Amino acid sequence: MAKINRASLRLAGGKRSNEDRKRKRILVVDDLPSNLKLMRVLLSSEGYGVSSAVDAEDALLARIDDAPDLIITDLHMPGMGGVALIRGLKLNKSTSHIPILAITSTDTTDEEAKLAKLAGCDGTYMKPINTRTLKNIISRLLNE
């Protein structure tokens, strides 16, 4: 899985081919490698291009030269949490249009989910992951 760093985010290695332009790209932000791997396998099997960020700071500070079509983020991460990431992405003119799906765990409070929505999150999904349901949510957010 391609990881991004604070210097830049360039999905598909820079300029995209015509085929890549048709392929929807998703940025997954999670501090757990196992979650990143699971999402990569799931999303790649559905034909999506997948990039990842290992924490909210990397995702927020990255220069997005070739923005993803969707961002999926965990809400619970060390350092900057998912709500702050969502707020930062929605305040940035170059990323404010990108839909964001927050993945929550059973220990996420209703208040945290509400804060994510208020920050601009376009949808939330609670673990454990049901692949069919998650695929439907992603398709809806990508207007497919």
ABEGO torsion letter per residue (X at the ends): XBBBBAABBBBGGEBBBAAAAABBBBBBBBABAAAAAAAAAAAAAAGBBBBBBABAAAAAABBBABBBABBBBBABBBEBBAAAAAAAAAABAAAAABBBBBBBBAABBAAAAAAAAAAGBABBBBOBBBAAAAAAAAAAAAGX
